[in-house]
Structures are given as C-alpha cells and as structure tokens.
Amino acid sequence: MKLKFSKIAGPFGFQSIAIDGDKVGHIRKQGSFAVLTATDGSTFETQGMKAAYAKTFQNRKEAIAFARKHWSK
C-alpha cells in the first residue's frame, strides 16, 4: 500500500491523493487554509462531528501529515 500525492496544480492548489493508483482524496487551498477532502467514502472527526468528509487545516503541511496518518491505517 503506497500513498502518493500528485503535483500541486491550478489556482486553488489542487493536489490529488492516491493509494496504489486509486484516488482516495484531495487537498485544495481555501483562502489561507488547506482543505483535505476524502473521496473514497472514509470520514474524519472534525469539530465534534465524527462523519465529516472534509477537514480544514492551517496549511498544506498539516493536511499532508494528517492524510498520511489517516490513510496509513
């Protein structure tokens, strides 16, 4: 199981996340924040909600670290 991040593209800093070639999510810029979105049906716990499919971070570095931890299970 290999987690891979695409190159950052477009004005919104879109970056796909894939495991063994299957897309599982993406990171994009939202103002000065980074938003991690799951597209594989998995969910994150955010602000007390246990079934959120998107999570906001202060920067892309935090979002990438969280994605690595989430999808390395």
Predicted model as a PDB file, atoms N, CA, C, CB and O in Angstrom, pLDDT in the B-factor column:
MODEL        1                                                                  
ATOM      1  N   MET A   1       0.846  -1.182   0.000  1.00 80.00           N  
ATOM      2  CA  MET A   1       0.000   0.000   0.000  1.00 80.00           C  
ATOM      3  C   MET A   1       0.885   1.235   0.000  1.00 80.00           C  
ATOM      4  CB  MET A   1      -0.959   0.003   1.219  1.00 80.00           C  
ATOM      5  O   MET A   1       1.567   1.522   0.984  1.00 80.00           O  
ATOM      6  N   LYS A   2       0.870   1.974  -1.121  1.00 89.00           N  
ATOM      7  CA  LYS A   2       1.717   3.147  -1.263  1.00 89.00           C  
ATOM      8  C   LYS A   2       0.854   4.391  -1.460  1.00 89.00           C  
ATOM      9  CB  LYS A   2       2.695   2.973  -2.441  1.00 89.00           C  
ATOM     10  O   LYS A   2       0.062   4.471  -2.398  1.00 89.00           O  
ATOM     11  N   LEU A   3       1.022   5.352  -0.565  1.00 92.00           N  
ATOM     12  CA  LEU A   3       0.301   6.614  -0.629  1.00 92.00           C  
ATOM     13  C   LEU A   3       1.097   7.581  -1.497  1.00 92.00           C  
ATOM     14  CB  LEU A   3       0.065   7.202   0.795  1.00 92.00           C  
ATOM     15  O   LEU A   3       2.293   7.771  -1.278  1.00 92.00           O  
ATOM     16  N   LYS A   4       0.433   8.201  -2.495  1.00 95.00           N  
ATOM     17  CA  LYS A   4       1.125   9.097  -3.399  1.00 95.00           C  
ATOM     18  C   LYS A   4       0.351  10.402  -3.548  1.00 95.00           C  
ATOM     19  CB  LYS A   4       1.327   8.431  -4.764  1.00 95.00           C  
ATOM     20  O   LYS A   4      -0.874  10.401  -3.673  1.00 95.00           O  
ATOM     21  N   PHE A   5       1.081  11.515  -3.532  1.00 95.00           N  
ATOM     22  CA  PHE A   5       0.499  12.846  -3.711  1.00 95.00           C  
ATOM     23  C   PHE A   5       0.903  13.367  -5.089  1.00 95.00           C  
ATOM     24  CB  PHE A   5       0.966  13.829  -2.579  1.00 95.00           C  
ATOM     25  O   PHE A   5       2.067  13.271  -5.477  1.00 95.00           O  
ATOM     26  N   SER A   6      -0.061  13.919  -5.827  1.00 96.00           N  
ATOM     27  CA  SER A   6       0.248  14.481  -7.151  1.00 96.00           C  
ATOM     28  C   SER A   6       0.932  15.836  -6.971  1.00 96.00           C  
ATOM     29  CB  SER A   6      -1.050  14.627  -8.020  1.00 96.00           C  
ATOM     30  O   SER A   6       1.035  16.355  -5.860  1.00 96.00           O  
ATOM     31  N   LYS A   7       1.393  16.392  -8.088  1.00 95.00           N  
ATOM     32  CA  LYS A   7       1.947  17.743  -8.061  1.00 95.00           C  
ATOM     33  C   LYS A   7       0.810  18.722  -7.820  1.00 95.00           C  
ATOM     34  CB  LYS A   7       2.702  18.077  -9.387  1.00 95.00           C  
ATOM     35  O   LYS A   7      -0.338  18.451  -8.173  1.00 95.00           O  
ATOM     36  N   ILE A   8       1.129  19.852  -7.222  1.00 95.00           N  
ATOM     37  CA  ILE A   8       0.134  20.894  -6.967  1.00 95.00           C  
ATOM     38  C   ILE A   8      -0.195  21.583  -8.286  1.00 95.00           C  
ATOM     39  CB  ILE A   8       0.649  21.927  -5.909  1.00 95.00           C  
ATOM     40  O   ILE A   8       0.706  21.977  -9.027  1.00 95.00           O  
ATOM     41  N   ALA A   9      -1.492  21.730  -8.579  1.00 95.00           N  
ATOM     42  CA  ALA A   9      -1.903  22.302  -9.863  1.00 95.00           C  
ATOM     43  C   ALA A   9      -3.035  23.300  -9.698  1.00 95.00           C  
ATOM     44  CB  ALA A   9      -2.326  21.201 -10.820  1.00 95.00           C  
ATOM     45  O   ALA A   9      -3.829  23.210  -8.763  1.00 95.00           O  
ATOM     46  N   GLY A  10      -3.097  24.244 -10.610  1.00 92.00           N  
ATOM     47  CA  GLY A  10      -4.210  25.184 -10.687  1.00 92.00           C  
ATOM     48  C   GLY A  10      -4.169  26.293  -9.668  1.00 92.00           C  
ATOM     49  O   GLY A  10      -3.340  26.281  -8.758  1.00 92.00           O  
ATOM     50  N   PRO A  11      -5.060  27.253  -9.816  1.00 90.00           N  
ATOM     51  CA  PRO A  11      -5.087  28.420  -8.925  1.00 90.00           C  
ATOM     52  C   PRO A  11      -5.523  28.091  -7.492  1.00 90.00           C  
ATOM     53  CB  PRO A  11      -6.012  29.466  -9.497  1.00 90.00           C  
ATOM     54  O   PRO A  11      -5.267  28.873  -6.576  1.00 90.00           O  
ATOM     55  N   PHE A  12      -6.177  26.944  -7.292  1.00 90.00           N  
ATOM     56  CA  PHE A  12      -6.622  26.558  -5.952  1.00 90.00           C  
ATOM     57  C   PHE A  12      -5.688  25.550  -5.298  1.00 90.00           C  
ATOM     58  CB  PHE A  12      -8.019  25.985  -6.015  1.00 90.00           C  
ATOM     59  O   PHE A  12      -6.020  24.983  -4.257  1.00 90.00           O  
ATOM     60  N   GLY A  13      -4.529  25.323  -5.894  1.00 93.00           N  
ATOM     61  CA  GLY A  13      -3.537  24.420  -5.315  1.00 93.00           C  
ATOM     62  C   GLY A  13      -4.041  23.011  -5.150  1.00 93.00           C  
ATOM     63  O   GLY A  13      -3.785  22.371  -4.131  1.00 93.00           O  
ATOM     64  N   PHE A  14      -4.762  22.516  -6.154  1.00 96.00           N  
ATOM     65  CA  PHE A  14      -5.356  21.176  -6.096  1.00 96.00           C  
ATOM     66  C   PHE A  14      -4.262  20.103  -6.123  1.00 96.00           C  
ATOM     67  CB  PHE A  14      -6.343  20.967  -7.274  1.00 96.00           C  
ATOM     68  O   PHE A  14      -3.352  20.165  -6.950  1.00 96.00           O  
ATOM     69  N   GLN A  15      -4.351  19.133  -5.230  1.00 96.00           N  
ATOM     70  CA  GLN A  15      -3.378  18.047  -5.140  1.00 96.00           C  
ATOM     71  C   GLN A  15      -4.121  16.749  -4.828  1.00 96.00           C  
ATOM     72  CB  GLN A  15      -2.294  18.349  -4.053  1.00 96.00           C  
ATOM     73  O   GLN A  15      -4.735  16.620  -3.769  1.00 96.00           O  
ATOM     74  N   SER A  16      -4.061  15.789  -5.753  1.00 97.00           N  
ATOM     75  CA  SER A  16      -4.738  14.508  -5.558  1.00 97.00           C  
ATOM     76  C   SER A  16      -3.933  13.591  -4.650  1.00 97.00           C  
ATOM     77  CB  SER A  16      -4.985  13.827  -6.902  1.00 97.00           C  
ATOM     78  O   SER A  16      -2.708  13.686  -4.577  1.00 97.00           O  
ATOM     79  N   ILE A  17      -4.642  12.698  -3.957  1.00 96.00           N  
ATOM     80  CA  ILE A  17      -4.022  11.687  -3.099  1.00 96.00           C  
ATOM     81  C   ILE A  17      -4.506  10.327  -3.588  1.00 96.00           C  
ATOM     82  CB  ILE A  17      -4.376  11.914  -1.572  1.00 96.00           C  
ATOM     83  O   ILE A  17      -5.705  10.121  -3.775  1.00 96.00           O  
ATOM     84  N   ALA A  18      -3.580   9.408  -3.793  1.00 96.00           N  
ATOM     85  CA  ALA A  18      -3.942   8.078  -4.292  1.00 96.00           C  
ATOM     86  C   ALA A  18      -3.194   6.998  -3.516  1.00 96.00           C  
ATOM     87  CB  ALA A  18      -3.637   7.960  -5.802  1.00 96.00           C  
ATOM     88  O   ALA A  18      -2.081   7.211  -3.037  1.00 96.00           O  
ATOM     89  N   ILE A  19      -3.833   5.837  -3.404  1.00 94.00           N  
ATOM     90  CA  ILE A  19      -3.195   4.656  -2.820  1.00 94.00           C  
ATOM     91  C   ILE A  19      -3.157   3.603  -3.913  1.00 94.00           C  
ATOM     92  CB  ILE A  19      -3.965   4.135  -1.532  1.00 94.00           C  
ATOM     93  O   ILE A  19      -4.193   3.180  -4.426  1.00 94.00           O  
ATOM     94  N   ASP A  20      -1.955   3.189  -4.260  1.00 92.00           N  
ATOM     95  CA  ASP A  20      -1.760   2.191  -5.324  1.00 92.00           C  
ATOM     96  C   ASP A  20      -2.530   2.541  -6.589  1.00 92.00           C  
ATOM     97  CB  ASP A  20      -2.186   0.815  -4.837  1.00 92.00           C  
ATOM     98  O   ASP A  20      -3.091   1.656  -7.236  1.00 92.00           O  
ATOM     99  N   GLY A  21      -2.563   3.828  -6.951  1.00 91.00           N  
ATOM    100  CA  GLY A  21      -3.222   4.267  -8.180  1.00 91.00           C  
ATOM    101  C   GLY A  21      -4.697   4.595  -8.051  1.00 91.00           C  
ATOM    102  O   GLY A  21      -5.276   5.153  -8.983  1.00 91.00           O  
ATOM    103  N   ASP A  22      -5.329   4.270  -6.926  1.00 94.00           N  
ATOM    104  CA  ASP A  22      -6.753   4.569  -6.719  1.00 94.00           C  
ATOM    105  C   ASP A  22      -6.894   5.861  -5.925  1.00 94.00           C  
ATOM    106  CB  ASP A  22      -7.469   3.398  -5.984  1.00 94.00           C  
ATOM    107  O   ASP A  22      -6.383   5.966  -4.810  1.00 94.00           O  
ATOM    108  N   LYS A  23      -7.590   6.849  -6.499  1.00 95.00           N  
ATOM    109  CA  LYS A  23      -7.756   8.135  -5.836  1.00 95.00           C  
ATOM    110  C   LYS A  23      -8.590   7.975  -4.560  1.00 95.00           C  
ATOM    111  CB  LYS A  23      -8.417   9.149  -6.790  1.00 95.00           C  
ATOM    112  O   LYS A  23      -9.657   7.362  -4.576  1.00 95.00           O  
ATOM    113  N   VAL A  24      -8.086   8.537  -3.455  1.00 95.00           N  
ATOM    114  CA  VAL A  24      -8.793   8.455  -2.174  1.00 95.00           C  
ATOM    115  C   VAL A  24      -9.178   9.829  -1.633  1.00 95.00           C  
ATOM    116  CB  VAL A  24      -7.935   7.729  -1.154  1.00 95.00           C  
ATOM    117  O   VAL A  24      -9.994   9.926  -0.716  1.00 95.00           O  
ATOM    118  N   GLY A  25      -8.599  10.893  -2.191  1.00 95.00           N  
ATOM    119  CA  GLY A  25      -8.920  12.220  -1.703  1.00 95.00           C  
ATOM    120  C   GLY A  25      -8.125  13.288  -2.410  1.00 95.00           C  
ATOM    121  O   GLY A  25      -7.389  13.014  -3.358  1.00 95.00           O  
ATOM    122  N   HIS A  26      -8.283  14.532  -1.931  1.00 96.00           N  
ATOM    123  CA  HIS A  26      -7.502  15.637  -2.469  1.00 96.00           C  
ATOM    124  C   HIS A  26      -7.370  16.756  -1.443  1.00 96.00           C  
ATOM    125  CB  HIS A  26      -8.140  16.167  -3.754  1.00 96.00           C  
ATOM    126  O   HIS A  26      -8.140  16.849  -0.487  1.00 96.00           O  
ATOM    127  N   ILE A  27      -6.373  17.598  -1.673  1.00 96.00           N  
ATOM    128  CA  ILE A  27      -6.137  18.782  -0.857  1.00 96.00           C  
ATOM    129  C   ILE A  27      -6.257  19.982  -1.787  1.00 96.00           C  
ATOM    130  CB  ILE A  27      -4.726  18.735  -0.137  1.00 96.00           C  
ATOM    131  O   ILE A  27      -5.752  19.959  -2.910  1.00 96.00           O  
ATOM    132  N   ARG A  28      -6.926  21.029  -1.315  1.00 96.00           N  
ATOM    133  CA  ARG A  28      -7.020  22.255  -2.101  1.00 96.00           C  
ATOM    134  C   ARG A  28      -6.903  23.456  -1.171  1.00 96.00           C  
ATOM    135  CB  ARG A  28      -8.351  22.305  -2.901  1.00 96.00           C  
ATOM    136  O   ARG A  28      -7.126  23.354   0.036  1.00 96.00           O  
ATOM    137  N   LYS A  29      -6.552  24.588  -1.755  1.00 95.00           N  
ATOM    138  CA  LYS A  29      -6.418  25.821  -0.997  1.00 95.00           C  
ATOM    139  C   LYS A  29      -7.781  26.495  -0.894  1.00 95.00           C  
ATOM    140  CB  LYS A  29      -5.380  26.768  -1.653  1.00 95.00           C  
ATOM    141  O   LYS A  29      -8.514  26.573  -1.881  1.00 95.00           O  
ATOM    142  N   GLN A  30      -8.122  26.980   0.297  1.00 93.00           N  
ATOM    143  CA  GLN A  30      -9.364  27.721   0.529  1.00 93.00           C  
ATOM    144  C   GLN A  30      -8.958  28.978   1.293  1.00 93.00           C  
ATOM    145  CB  GLN A  30     -10.450  26.855   1.332  1.00 93.00           C  
ATOM    146  O   GLN A  30      -8.839  28.951   2.518  1.00 93.00           O  
ATOM    147  N   GLY A  31      -8.749  30.064   0.580  1.00 92.00           N  
ATOM    148  CA  GLY A  31      -8.222  31.272   1.214  1.00 92.00           C  
ATOM    149  C   GLY A  31      -6.816  31.002   1.700  1.00 92.00           C  
ATOM    150  O   GLY A  31      -5.956  30.596   0.918  1.00 92.00           O  
ATOM    151  N   SER A  32      -6.570  31.224   2.986  1.00 93.00           N  
ATOM    152  CA  SER A  32      -5.241  30.936   3.532  1.00 93.00           C  
ATOM    153  C   SER A  32      -5.171  29.549   4.176  1.00 93.00           C  
ATOM    154  CB  SER A  32      -4.858  32.000   4.555  1.00 93.00           C  
ATOM    155  O   SER A  32      -4.144  29.184   4.748  1.00 93.00           O  
ATOM    156  N   PHE A  33      -6.252  28.781   4.088  1.00 96.00           N  
ATOM    157  CA  PHE A  33      -6.307  27.449   4.690  1.00 96.00           C  
ATOM    158  C   PHE A  33      -6.148  26.356   3.634  1.00 96.00           C  
ATOM    159  CB  PHE A  33      -7.627  27.262   5.445  1.00 96.00           C  
ATOM    160  O   PHE A  33      -6.209  26.617   2.432  1.00 96.00           O  
ATOM    161  N   ALA A  34      -5.945  25.131   4.108  1.00 96.00           N  
ATOM    162  CA  ALA A  34      -5.902  23.959   3.234  1.00 96.00           C  
ATOM    163  C   ALA A  34      -7.046  23.037   3.644  1.00 96.00           C  
ATOM    164  CB  ALA A  34      -4.510  23.218   3.320  1.00 96.00           C  
ATOM    165  O   ALA A  34      -7.256  22.796   4.832  1.00 96.00           O  
ATOM    166  N   VAL A  35      -7.784  22.523   2.664  1.00 94.00           N  
ATOM    167  CA  VAL A  35      -8.922  21.646   2.935  1.00 94.00           C  
ATOM    168  C   VAL A  35      -8.614  20.256   2.380  1.00 94.00           C  
ATOM    169  CB  VAL A  35     -10.239  22.219   2.309  1.00 94.00           C  
ATOM    170  O   VAL A  35      -8.320  20.092   1.196  1.00 94.00           O  
ATOM    171  N   LEU A  36      -8.689  19.261   3.264  1.00 94.00           N  
ATOM    172  CA  LEU A  36      -8.498  17.866   2.880  1.00 94.00           C  
ATOM    173  C   LEU A  36      -9.875  17.244   2.714  1.00 94.00           C  
ATOM    174  CB  LEU A  36      -7.641  17.084   3.940  1.00 94.00           C  
ATOM    175  O   LEU A  36     -10.700  17.317   3.625  1.00 94.00           O  
ATOM    176  N   THR A  37     -10.134  16.633   1.561  1.00 93.00           N  
ATOM    177  CA  THR A  37     -11.427  16.016   1.268  1.00 93.00           C  
ATOM    178  C   THR A  37     -11.226  14.551   0.908  1.00 93.00           C  
ATOM    179  CB  THR A  37     -12.150  16.762   0.120  1.00 93.00           C  
ATOM    180  O   THR A  37     -10.386  14.217   0.072  1.00 93.00           O  
ATOM    181  N   ALA A  38     -12.004  13.679   1.544  1.00 93.00           N  
ATOM    182  CA  ALA A  38     -11.956  12.247   1.233  1.00 93.00           C  
ATOM    183  C   ALA A  38     -12.942  11.969   0.109  1.00 93.00           C  
ATOM    184  CB  ALA A  38     -12.283  11.374   2.495  1.00 93.00           C  
ATOM    185  O   ALA A  38     -14.085  12.423   0.159  1.00 93.00           O  
ATOM    186  N   THR A  39     -12.512  11.230  -0.897  1.00 92.00           N  
ATOM    187  CA  THR A  39     -13.401  10.864  -1.997  1.00 92.00           C  
ATOM    188  C   THR A  39     -13.614   9.353  -2.050  1.00 92.00           C  
ATOM    189  CB  THR A  39     -12.833  11.363  -3.330  1.00 92.00           C  
ATOM    190  O   THR A  39     -14.245   8.842  -2.976  1.00 92.00           O  
ATOM    191  N   ASP A  40     -13.089   8.644  -1.059  1.00 92.00           N  
ATOM    192  CA  ASP A  40     -13.213   7.179  -1.037  1.00 92.00           C  
ATOM    193  C   ASP A  40     -14.276   6.689  -0.055  1.00 92.00           C  
ATOM    194  CB  ASP A  40     -11.877   6.555  -0.683  1.00 92.00           C  
ATOM    195  O   ASP A  40     -14.399   5.486   0.178  1.00 92.00           O  
ATOM    196  N   GLY A  41     -15.037   7.609   0.517  1.00 86.00           N  
ATOM    197  CA  GLY A  41     -16.075   7.222   1.462  1.00 86.00           C  
ATOM    198  C   GLY A  41     -15.625   7.236   2.912  1.00 86.00           C  
ATOM    199  O   GLY A  41     -16.452   7.073   3.810  1.00 86.00           O  
ATOM    200  N   SER A  42     -14.339   7.427   3.164  1.00 86.00           N  
ATOM    201  CA  SER A  42     -13.879   7.490   4.552  1.00 86.00           C  
ATOM    202  C   SER A  42     -14.234   8.850   5.146  1.00 86.00           C  
ATOM    203  CB  SER A  42     -12.348   7.236   4.641  1.00 86.00           C  
ATOM    204  O   SER A  42     -14.485   9.806   4.412  1.00 86.00           O  
ATOM    205  N   THR A  43     -14.254   8.934   6.455  1.00 83.00           N  
ATOM    206  CA  THR A  43     -14.634  10.170   7.133  1.00 83.00           C  
ATOM    207  C   THR A  43     -13.590  10.557   8.166  1.00 83.00           C  
ATOM    208  CB  THR A  43     -16.006  10.022   7.796  1.00 83.00           C  
ATOM    209  O   THR A  43     -12.784   9.733   8.601  1.00 83.00           O  
ATOM    210  N   PHE A  44     -13.621  11.822   8.549  1.00 82.00           N  
ATOM    211  CA  PHE A  44     -12.725  12.365   9.567  1.00 82.00           C  
ATOM    212  C   PHE A  44     -13.559  12.883  10.727  1.00 82.00           C  
ATOM    213  CB  PHE A  44     -11.824  13.495   8.984  1.00 82.00           C  
ATOM    214  O   PHE A  44     -14.732  13.217  10.557  1.00 82.00           O  
ATOM    215  N   GLU A  45     -12.954  12.949  11.899  1.00 75.00           N  
ATOM    216  CA  GLU A  45     -13.618  13.597  13.024  1.00 75.00           C  
ATOM    217  C   GLU A  45     -13.156  15.048  13.033  1.00 75.00           C  
ATOM    218  CB  GLU A  45     -13.299  12.875  14.393  1.00 75.00           C  
ATOM    219  O   GLU A  45     -11.958  15.321  13.106  1.00 75.00           O  
ATOM    220  N   THR A  46     -14.097  15.968  12.960  1.00 69.00           N  
ATOM    221  CA  THR A  46     -13.751  17.380  12.946  1.00 69.00           C  
ATOM    222  C   THR A  46     -14.785  18.186  13.714  1.00 69.00           C  
ATOM    223  CB  THR A  46     -13.632  17.892  11.510  1.00 69.00           C  
ATOM    224  O   THR A  46     -15.986  18.028  13.496  1.00 69.00           O  
ATOM    225  N   GLN A  47     -14.338  19.026  14.584  1.00 70.00           N  
ATOM    226  CA  GLN A  47     -15.191  19.897  15.402  1.00 70.00           C  
ATOM    227  C   GLN A  47     -16.341  19.128  16.049  1.00 70.00           C  
ATOM    228  CB  GLN A  47     -15.748  21.034  14.552  1.00 70.00           C  
ATOM    229  O   GLN A  47     -17.478  19.600  16.058  1.00 70.00           O  
ATOM    230  N   GLY A  48     -16.049  17.958  16.583  1.00 70.00           N  
ATOM    231  CA  GLY A  48     -17.054  17.171  17.276  1.00 70.00           C  
ATOM    232  C   GLY A  48     -17.904  16.290  16.385  1.00 70.00           C  
ATOM    233  O   GLY A  48     -18.617  15.421  16.886  1.00 70.00           O  
ATOM    234  N   MET A  49     -17.848  16.492  15.069  1.00 67.00           N  
ATOM    235  CA  MET A  49     -18.615  15.642  14.144  1.00 67.00           C  
ATOM    236  C   MET A  49     -17.744  14.456  13.755  1.00 67.00           C  
ATOM    237  CB  MET A  49     -19.076  16.445  12.868  1.00 67.00           C  
ATOM    238  O   MET A  49     -16.580  14.634  13.398  1.00 67.00           O  
ATOM    239  N   LYS A  50     -18.283  13.273  13.819  1.00 68.00           N  
ATOM    240  CA  LYS A  50     -17.492  12.082  13.531  1.00 68.00           C  
ATOM    241  C   LYS A  50     -17.604  11.615  12.088  1.00 68.00           C  
ATOM    242  CB  LYS A  50     -17.904  10.975  14.442  1.00 68.00           C  
ATOM    243  O   LYS A  50     -16.916  10.671  11.699  1.00 68.00           O  
ATOM    244  N   ALA A  51     -18.451  12.249  11.286  1.00 69.00           N  
ATOM    245  CA  ALA A  51     -18.660  11.758   9.926  1.00 69.00           C  
ATOM    246  C   ALA A  51     -18.430  12.843   8.872  1.00 69.00           C  
ATOM    247  CB  ALA A  51     -20.065  11.204   9.789  1.00 69.00           C  
ATOM    248  O   ALA A  51     -19.148  12.895   7.873  1.00 69.00           O  
ATOM    249  N   ALA A  52     -17.455  13.689   9.081  1.00 76.00           N  
ATOM    250  CA  ALA A  52     -17.156  14.734   8.107  1.00 76.00           C  
ATOM    251  C   ALA A  52     -16.258  14.180   7.012  1.00 76.00           C  
ATOM    252  CB  ALA A  52     -16.491  15.945   8.788  1.00 76.00           C  
ATOM    253  O   ALA A  52     -15.319  13.438   7.296  1.00 76.00           O  
ATOM    254  N   TYR A  53     -16.536  14.530   5.776  1.00 88.00           N  
ATOM    255  CA  TYR A  53     -15.709  14.058   4.673  1.00 88.00           C  
ATOM    256  C   TYR A  53     -14.625  15.078   4.301  1.00 88.00           C  
ATOM    257  CB  TYR A  53     -16.582  13.756   3.457  1.00 88.00           C  
ATOM    258  O   TYR A  53     -13.770  14.794   3.462  1.00 88.00           O  
ATOM    259  N   ALA A  54     -14.659  16.269   4.925  1.00 88.00           N  
ATOM    260  CA  ALA A  54     -13.648  17.294   4.676  1.00 88.00           C  
ATOM    261  C   ALA A  54     -13.164  17.861   5.999  1.00 88.00           C  
ATOM    262  CB  ALA A  54     -14.207  18.420   3.774  1.00 88.00           C  
ATOM    263  O   ALA A  54     -13.921  17.938   6.967  1.00 88.00           O  
ATOM    264  N   LYS A  55     -11.905  18.253   6.034  1.00 90.00           N  
ATOM    265  CA  LYS A  55     -11.311  18.794   7.250  1.00 90.00           C  
ATOM    266  C   LYS A  55     -10.413  19.955   6.854  1.00 90.00           C  
ATOM    267  CB  LYS A  55     -10.512  17.699   8.036  1.00 90.00           C  
ATOM    268  O   LYS A  55      -9.661  19.852   5.886  1.00 90.00           O  
ATOM    269  N   THR A  56     -10.483  21.069   7.598  1.00 91.00           N  
ATOM    270  CA  THR A  56      -9.707  22.264   7.302  1.00 91.00           C  
ATOM    271  C   THR A  56      -8.468  22.330   8.192  1.00 91.00           C  
ATOM    272  CB  THR A  56     -10.568  23.523   7.486  1.00 91.00           C  
ATOM    273  O   THR A  56      -8.517  22.011   9.380  1.00 91.00           O  
ATOM    274  N   PHE A  57      -7.358  22.751   7.588  1.00 94.00           N  
ATOM    275  CA  PHE A  57      -6.086  22.877   8.296  1.00 94.00           C  
ATOM    276  C   PHE A  57      -5.510  24.271   8.067  1.00 94.00           C  
ATOM    277  CB  PHE A  57      -5.084  21.788   7.831  1.00 94.00           C  
ATOM    278  O   PHE A  57      -5.891  24.961   7.122  1.00 94.00           O  
ATOM    279  N   GLN A  58      -4.588  24.679   8.940  1.00 96.00           N  
ATOM    280  CA  GLN A  58      -3.949  25.989   8.823  1.00 96.00           C  
ATOM    281  C   GLN A  58      -3.077  26.080   7.572  1.00 96.00           C  
ATOM    282  CB  GLN A  58      -3.107  26.277  10.064  1.00 96.00           C  
ATOM    283  O   GLN A  58      -2.940  27.154   6.987  1.00 96.00           O  
ATOM    284  N   ASN A  59      -2.485  24.949   7.156  1.00 95.00           N  
ATOM    285  CA  ASN A  59      -1.616  24.959   5.984  1.00 95.00           C  
ATOM    286  C   ASN A  59      -1.562  23.566   5.353  1.00 95.00           C  
ATOM    287  CB  ASN A  59      -0.197  25.435   6.365  1.00 95.00           C  
ATOM    288  O   ASN A  59      -2.042  22.590   5.931  1.00 95.00           O  
ATOM    289  N   ARG A  60      -0.976  23.491   4.171  1.00 95.00           N  
ATOM    290  CA  ARG A  60      -0.881  22.243   3.417  1.00 95.00           C  
ATOM    291  C   ARG A  60      -0.034  21.202   4.152  1.00 95.00           C  
ATOM    292  CB  ARG A  60      -0.295  22.510   2.033  1.00 95.00           C  
ATOM    293  O   ARG A  60      -0.322  20.007   4.077  1.00 95.00           O  
ATOM    294  N   LYS A  61       0.994  21.639   4.849  1.00 96.00           N  
ATOM    295  CA  LYS A  61       1.880  20.719   5.581  1.00 96.00           C  
ATOM    296  C   LYS A  61       1.092  19.914   6.625  1.00 96.00           C  
ATOM    297  CB  LYS A  61       3.026  21.508   6.270  1.00 96.00           C  
ATOM    298  O   LYS A  61       1.279  18.703   6.750  1.00 96.00           O  
ATOM    299  N   GLU A  62       0.225  20.583   7.360  1.00 96.00           N  
ATOM    300  CA  GLU A  62      -0.610  19.901   8.357  1.00 96.00           C  
ATOM    301  C   GLU A  62      -1.580  18.933   7.681  1.00 96.00           C  
ATOM    302  CB  GLU A  62      -1.390  20.930   9.204  1.00 96.00           C  
ATOM    303  O   GLU A  62      -1.804  17.828   8.175  1.00 96.00           O  
ATOM    304  N   ALA A  63      -2.152  19.347   6.557  1.00 95.00           N  
ATOM    305  CA  ALA A  63      -3.106  18.499   5.831  1.00 95.00           C  
ATOM    306  C   ALA A  63      -2.423  17.236   5.321  1.00 95.00           C  
ATOM    307  CB  ALA A  63      -3.735  19.273   4.655  1.00 95.00           C  
ATOM    308  O   ALA A  63      -2.994  16.148   5.403  1.00 95.00           O  
ATOM    309  N   ILE A  64      -1.206  17.369   4.794  1.00 95.00           N  
ATOM    310  CA  ILE A  64      -0.465  16.216   4.290  1.00 95.00           C  
ATOM    311  C   ILE A  64      -0.116  15.263   5.419  1.00 95.00           C  
ATOM    312  CB  ILE A  64       0.807  16.667   3.570  1.00 95.00           C  
ATOM    313  O   ILE A  64      -0.240  14.049   5.263  1.00 95.00           O  
ATOM    314  N   ALA A  65       0.320  15.800   6.559  1.00 95.00           N  
ATOM    315  CA  ALA A  65       0.656  14.957   7.711  1.00 95.00           C  
ATOM    316  C   ALA A  65      -0.571  14.180   8.185  1.00 95.00           C  
ATOM    317  CB  ALA A  65       1.219  15.816   8.865  1.00 95.00           C  
ATOM    318  O   ALA A  65      -0.471  12.993   8.497  1.00 95.00           O  
ATOM    319  N   PHE A  66      -1.727  14.843   8.239  1.00 92.00           N  
ATOM    320  CA  PHE A  66      -2.957  14.176   8.657  1.00 92.00           C  
ATOM    321  C   PHE A  66      -3.352  13.103   7.649  1.00 92.00           C  
ATOM    322  CB  PHE A  66      -4.094  15.197   8.823  1.00 92.00           C  
ATOM    323  O   PHE A  66      -3.752  12.006   8.042  1.00 92.00           O  
ATOM    324  N   ALA A  67      -3.246  13.402   6.356  1.00 93.00           N  
ATOM    325  CA  ALA A  67      -3.599  12.432   5.312  1.00 93.00           C  
ATOM    326  C   ALA A  67      -2.722  11.194   5.410  1.00 93.00           C  
ATOM    327  CB  ALA A  67      -3.464  13.063   3.916  1.00 93.00           C  
ATOM    328  O   ALA A  67      -3.217  10.073   5.298  1.00 93.00           O  
ATOM    329  N   ARG A  68      -1.425  11.387   5.619  1.00 93.00           N  
ATOM    330  CA  ARG A  68      -0.518  10.243   5.764  1.00 93.00           C  
ATOM    331  C   ARG A  68      -0.927   9.365   6.942  1.00 93.00           C  
ATOM    332  CB  ARG A  68       0.929  10.726   5.946  1.00 93.00           C  
ATOM    333  O   ARG A  68      -0.926   8.138   6.836  1.00 93.00           O  
ATOM    334  N   LYS A  69      -1.270   9.981   8.047  1.00 92.00           N  
ATOM    335  CA  LYS A  69      -1.673   9.243   9.245  1.00 92.00           C  
ATOM    336  C   LYS A  69      -3.017   8.536   9.005  1.00 92.00           C  
ATOM    337  CB  LYS A  69      -1.773  10.200  10.466  1.00 92.00           C  
ATOM    338  O   LYS A  69      -3.179   7.370   9.364  1.00 92.00           O  
ATOM    339  N   HIS A  70      -3.975   9.246   8.397  1.00 89.00           N  
ATOM    340  CA  HIS A  70      -5.330   8.693   8.174  1.00 89.00           C  
ATOM    341  C   HIS A  70      -5.306   7.486   7.232  1.00 89.00           C  
ATOM    342  CB  HIS A  70      -6.260   9.777   7.595  1.00 89.00           C  
ATOM    343  O   HIS A  70      -5.926   6.464   7.525  1.00 89.00           O  
ATOM    344  N   TRP A  71      -4.601   7.595   6.115  1.00 91.00           N  
ATOM    345  CA  TRP A  71      -4.644   6.527   5.123  1.00 91.00           C  
ATOM    346  C   TRP A  71      -3.544   5.478   5.290  1.00 91.00           C  
ATOM    347  CB  TRP A  71      -4.554   7.119   3.759  1.00 91.00           C  
ATOM    348  O   TRP A  71      -3.440   4.563   4.473  1.00 91.00           O  
ATOM    349  N   SER A  72      -2.725   5.598   6.331  1.00 85.00           N  
ATOM    350  CA  SER A  72      -1.701   4.575   6.540  1.00 85.00           C  
ATOM    351  C   SER A  72      -2.183   3.482   7.489  1.00 85.00           C  
ATOM    352  CB  SER A  72      -0.427   5.209   7.085  1.00 85.00           C  
ATOM    353  O   SER A  72      -1.428   2.565   7.811  1.00 85.00           O  
ATOM    354  N   LYS A  73      -3.432   3.573   7.937  1.00 71.00           N  
ATOM    355  CA  LYS A  73      -4.004   2.582   8.861  1.00 71.00           C  
ATOM    356  C   LYS A  73      -4.139   1.239   8.185  1.00 71.00           C  
ATOM    357  CB  LYS A  73      -5.371   3.043   9.381  1.00 71.00           C  
ATOM    358  O   LYS A  73      -4.600   0.280   8.803  1.00 71.00           O  
TER     359      LYS A  73                                                      
ENDMDL                                                                          
END                                                                             
